[in-house]
Amino acid sequence: MPVRMSEQDVTAALSRLERAVDRVERAIAARPGESQIAEAYVLLDERHSMLRRRIQETIERLDVLIGQEQG
């Protein structure tokens, strides 16, 4: 025997479904697009390169200081 929902129950269920769809749509809209991801990757790559250069410069300075201490 099928269970019948009251009009109030149907209205409440539809309201919950609408809120769930709204949350999903907001979550999708908040996700970064491919262009944003590509831009973030380029910025990350630039920062990584800069960090590698700074580390190399620091190592070179340390080598000079160690050489001066030993010489």
C-alpha positions in Angstrom: 0.0 0.0 0.0 1.6 3.3 -1.1 2.3 5.9 1.6 0.7 9.2 0.9 2.4 12.4 1.9 0.5 15.4 3.1 0.7 18.6 1.2 2.7 20.1 4.1 5.2 17.1 3.9 5.5 17.6 0.1 6.1 21.3 0.5 8.7 20.7 3.2 10.5 18.1 1.0 10.5 20.4 -2.0 11.9 23.2 0.1 14.7 20.9 1.4 15.4 19.9 -2.2 15.6 23.5 -3.4 18.0 24.4 -0.6 20.2 21.4 -1.5 20.2 22.4 -5.1 21.1 26.0 -4.1 24.0 24.7 -2.0 25.3 22.5 -4.9 25.1 25.5 -7.3 27.0 27.7 -4.9 29.6 25.1 -4.5 30.0 24.7 -8.2 30.2 28.5 -8.7 32.8 28.8 -6.0 35.2 26.3 -7.6 38.0 27.8 -9.5 37.8 27.7 -13.2 40.5 26.2 -15.4 42.0 29.7 -16.1 42.2 30.4 -12.4 43.9 27.1 -11.8 46.4 27.7 -14.7 47.1 31.2 -13.3 47.7 29.8 -9.8 50.1 27.2 -11.3 52.1 29.9 -13.1 52.3 32.0 -9.9 53.4 28.9 -8.0 56.0 28.0 -10.6 57.4 31.6 -10.5 57.6 31.5 -6.7 59.3 28.1 -6.8 61.9 29.5 -9.3 62.5 32.5 -7.1 62.9 30.3 -4.0 65.4 28.1 -5.8 67.4 31.1 -6.9 67.5 32.5 -3.4 68.6 29.2 -1.9 71.3 28.9 -4.5 72.5 32.5 -3.7 72.5 31.6 0.0 74.5 28.4 -0.5 77.0 30.4 -2.6 77.4 33.0 0.2 77.8 30.3 2.8 80.5 28.7 0.6 82.3 32.1 0.5 82.0 32.5 4.3 83.3 29.0 5.0 86.1 29.5 2.5 87.1 32.7 4.3 87.1 31.0 7.7 89.2 28.2 6.4 91.6 30.5 4.6 
